[in-house]
Amino acid sequence: MAITLMKSLRGTAVPKELVRVVGNRSFAAGGGKAKKGSKGGAASTAPKASTLSKEVKSTTVFGANILKDGQDPKILPDSEYPDWLWHLLDKRPALSELRRKDLETLPYEDLKLFVKLDNRARIKENNSIKAKN
């Protein structure tokens, strides 16, 4: 993008400061530069203490604001969130495990998952057969 902008500005008089800003490639917060006098692979002499504790104590979710004039949302106590939220990352049984179980005794959620995974497996199998022919 910067190259096309530079090409479009070729015939006009542009101050050097603007060219430096537009054509400058930058990164987020530094740390990429080595200290003077230190060699590349040498380890530091003093270990750095971790600034974060095991449990981060914060009151807001930083970076979650999507509105121009909004604020970051506050972190609420666990009781304020819905129950289903805490089960999103639970492990679900695989198709092979569901096939071994009796379909009549499966809970509704597992039955839905079985139908979904079984349909997906049949579609993949049919596609592979069609691809071979």
Disulfide bonds with the S-S distance in Angstrom:
none
